Amino acid sequence: MRLQLLVPPLPQTLVDALTSLNIRTDAELLFSGRPADIFRKLPPGTVDYQEFIDLVSQVTERAAAPAIRGDQLWDAVKRRREDNEFCLLSTGVPELDTLLDGMHPPRVIEVSGDRGSGKTSLALQVVLRHLSTVFDSSALWIDTTGDFAPERIPAMLEHYTGQAASTVLERLQVALAFDIEAAHEVLDELYASLADDLSTGSTMRCVVIDAVTPLLGPLLSAVSSQGHQLVYNVVPSQSRFSVSDHQ
């Protein structure tokens, strides 16, 4: 999770200093080296040593998986199975659904194709069909090009007669992210909001990134490993939603 999104928050001066050291997430803070070594690299006067150690301990506790009893874990697994059976995603094309194994959640699915081949239309159709059918479900659409056209939705909804069709627009959230850092921030904020609301359960069951190429393309280089590392971090950012109980 991004350091600036941690609760309780870290001092902004410390966040800025760590960012200058290319430490932007809790994982980078915890695994970039020993706390004493990181502290030596901070600008003088950022925080004192004991305060820094206490803050690192706080981040460690926040990042640790919460304890859960076996019976609670089993109940959560059964609820997720029942929820997944109820909340299947469909393209509306039986043959394609069969090839995709019914699009059973939780999954991360990548759709590729030439420009203008219908990738966005397919994803939007899947999302609208799902939201039209499941009244307590919502979806997040991350637009990386600024081309998302909400005016298309009313015409598409005319083809869906599900009991929840009238409230689809209220449950479809759209976020802009024109670079990989912004996309990570959107996903981190979503994950934090879900993690803080486990008691009531989340209705966010579908996240679409349209498209991934504009985010990753500028970072890929044969002579730089930084872009490849960022690409490597994208899949875990998406996968954590697919394996969590609030998928």
C-alpha positions in Angstrom: 0.0 0.0 0.0 1.2 3.5 -0.7 2.7 5.2 2.3 0.5 8.3 2.0 -2.6 6.0 2.3 -1.7 4.3 5.5 -4.0 4.7 8.5 -2.9 6.2 10.9 -0.9 8.4 8.5 2.9 8.7 8.6 4.3 12.3 9.0 4.3 13.9 5.6 8.0 14.9 6.0 8.9 11.3 6.4 6.8 10.2 3.5 8.5 12.8 1.3 11.9 11.8 2.5 11.2 8.1 1.9 9.8 8.9 -1.6 13.1 10.6 -2.5 14.8 7.3 -1.6 12.4 5.4 -4.0 10.5 4.0 -1.0 6.8 4.6 -1.8 5.0 1.6 -0.4 4.8 -0.3 2.9 6.4 -3.4 1.2 9.4 -1.2 0.0 9.8 0.2 3.5 9.8 -3.2 5.2 12.0 -5.0 2.6 14.4 -2.4 1.3 16.9 -2.9 4.1 17.3 -2.7 7.8 15.5 0.2 9.5 18.8 1.5 10.8 20.3 1.6 7.3 17.2 3.4 5.9 17.3 5.9 8.8 20.9 6.8 8.0 19.8 7.9 4.4 17.1 10.2 5.7 17.7 14.0 5.6 18.8 15.2 9.1 15.9 16.3 11.3 13.3 14.3 9.4 12.4 12.2 12.5 14.5 10.9 15.4 15.7 7.3 15.4 13.3 6.0 18.1 10.3 7.6 16.4 11.3 6.1 13.1 11.6 2.6 14.6 8.2 3.0 16.2 6.7 4.1 12.9 8.2 1.1 11.1 6.7 -1.2 13.8 3.4 0.5 13.2 3.6 -0.1 9.5 4.6 -3.7 10.1 1.6 -4.3 12.3 -0.7 -2.6 9.7 0.7 -4.7 6.9 0.4 -8.0 8.8 -2.5 -10.4 8.0 -5.1 -10.3 10.8 -5.5 -13.4 12.9 -8.7 -15.5 12.1 -10.1 -18.6 13.7 -10.5 -21.7 11.5 -14.3 -21.8 11.8 -14.4 -18.1 10.7 -12.1 -18.8 7.8 -14.3 -21.8 6.7 -17.4 -19.7 6.9 -15.8 -17.0 4.8 -14.8 -19.6 2.2 -18.4 -20.9 2.0 -19.8 -17.4 1.7 -17.4 -16.6 -1.1 -18.3 -19.8 -3.0 -22.0 -19.0 -2.7 -21.4 -15.4 -3.7 -19.3 -16.4 -6.7 -21.9 -18.8 -7.9 -24.5 -16.0 -7.7 -22.3 -13.4 -9.3 -21.0 -15.1 -12.4 -19.8 -12.8 -15.2 -21.0 -13.4 -18.8 -20.2 -12.0 -22.2 -23.7 -12.8 -23.5 -22.1 -15.2 -26.0 -22.5 -18.8 -24.7 -19.6 -20.1 -26.9 -17.2 -17.5 -25.6 -18.4 -18.0 -22.0 -17.6 -21.7 -22.5 -14.1 -20.9 -23.7 -13.5 -18.7 -20.7 -14.8 -21.4 -18.4 -17.8 -19.3 -17.4 -15.7 -16.4 -16.2 -16.0 -17.8 -12.6 -14.7 -15.3 -10.1 -12.2 -14.7 -8.6 -10.0 -14.3 -11.7 -7.8 -11.8 -13.5 -8.6 -11.9 -17.2 -6.6 -10.1 -19.9 -8.2 -9.3 -23.2 -5.9 -8.5 -26.1 -6.5 -7.5 -29.7 -5.8 -4.9 -32.4 -6.9 -1.4 -31.9 -10.6 -1.0 -32.6 -11.2 -4.8 -32.4 -13.9 -4.3 -29.7 -12.0 -5.0 -26.4 -13.6 -2.0 -24.6 -17.0 -2.9 -25.9 -16.7 -6.5 -24.8 -15.6 -5.4 -21.3 -18.3 -2.8 -21.0 -20.9 -5.4 -22.1 -19.8 -7.8 -19.4 -19.9 -5.2 -16.7 -23.3 -3.8 -17.7 -24.8 -7.3 -18.0 -23.6 -8.1 -14.5 -24.7 -4.9 -12.9 -28.1 -5.2 -14.6 -28.6 -8.6 -13.0 -27.1 -8.3 -9.6 -28.6 -5.4 -7.7 -26.1 -5.3 -4.8 -23.0 -5.4 -7.0 -20.8 -2.5 -8.2 -17.9 -2.2 -10.6 -14.8 0.1 -11.0 -13.7 1.2 -14.5 -10.1 2.6 -14.6 -9.8 4.7 -17.7 -6.2 5.1 -18.8 -6.8 7.0 -22.1 -9.6 9.4 -21.3 -11.7 7.8 -24.0 -14.4 6.3 -21.8 -17.8 7.5 -23.2 -20.6 7.3 -20.6 -23.1 8.5 -23.2 -22.9 5.0 -24.8 -24.2 3.4 -21.7 -28.0 4.3 -21.8 -28.3 2.9 -25.3 -26.5 -0.3 -24.3 -28.7 -0.7 -21.2 -31.8 -0.8 -23.4 -30.8 -4.3 -24.4 -30.8 -5.5 -20.7 -33.9 -6.2 -18.8 -32.5 -7.3 -15.5 -34.2 -6.3 -12.3 -31.2 -4.0 -11.4 -30.9 -2.2 -14.7 -32.4 1.0 -13.5 -29.5 1.6 -11.0 -26.5 0.5 -13.1 -25.1 4.0 -13.5 -25.2 4.6 -9.7 -23.1 1.5 -9.2 -20.5 2.0 -12.0 -17.5 4.0 -10.7 -15.0 5.5 -13.2 -11.5 6.6 -12.3 -8.9 8.3 -14.5 -5.3 7.0 -14.3 -2.9 8.1 -17.0 0.3 6.5 -15.6 1.2 3.5 -13.6 1.6 5.4 -10.3 -1.9 6.8 -10.6 -3.3 3.3 -11.3 -1.5 1.9 -8.3 -3.0 4.7 -6.1 -6.6 4.0 -7.4 -6.1 0.3 -6.6 -4.6 1.0 -3.3 -7.4 3.3 -2.3 -10.0 0.7 -3.4 -8.2 -2.1 -1.5 -8.0 0.1 1.7 -11.7 0.9 1.5 -12.6 -2.8 1.1 -10.2 -3.9 3.9 -11.8 -1.3 6.3 -15.3 -2.5 5.5 -15.0 -6.2 6.0 -17.7 -6.3 8.7 -20.5 -5.3 6.3 -19.0 -6.9 3.2 -18.2 -5.2 -0.1 -20.2 -5.1 -3.3 -17.3 -4.3 -5.5 -17.0 -7.4 -7.7 -15.5 -6.2 -10.9 -12.5 -4.0 -11.7 -11.7 -3.1 -15.4 -8.4 -1.4 -16.5 -8.9 -0.1 -20.0 -6.3 -0.3 -21.2 -3.1 -1.6 -19.6 -0.8 -0.9 -22.6 -0.7 3.0 -22.2 0.4 2.4 -18.6 3.1 -0.1 -19.2 4.3 0.7 -22.7 6.3 3.9 -21.9 8.1 2.0 -19.1 9.4 -0.9 -21.0 13.0 -0.7 -22.2 15.6 -3.2 -23.1 18.2 -1.2 -21.1 16.1 -0.4 -18.0 14.9 -2.8 -15.3 12.7 -0.2 -13.5 9.9 -0.5 -16.0 9.9 -4.3 -15.9 9.8 -4.2 -12.1 6.7 -2.0 -12.2 5.1 -4.3 -14.7 5.9 -7.2 -12.4 4.1 -5.4 -9.6 0.9 -4.8 -11.6 -0.4 -8.4 -11.5 -0.1 -8.8 -7.7 -2.0 -5.5 -7.3 -4.9 -7.0 -9.3 -4.6 -10.5 -8.0 -5.0 -9.5 -4.3 -8.6 -8.5 -5.2 -9.3 -11.8 -6.8 -8.2 -13.9 -3.9 -9.7 -11.7 -1.1 -12.9 -12.5 0.6 -14.4 -9.2 -0.5 -14.0 -9.9 -4.2 
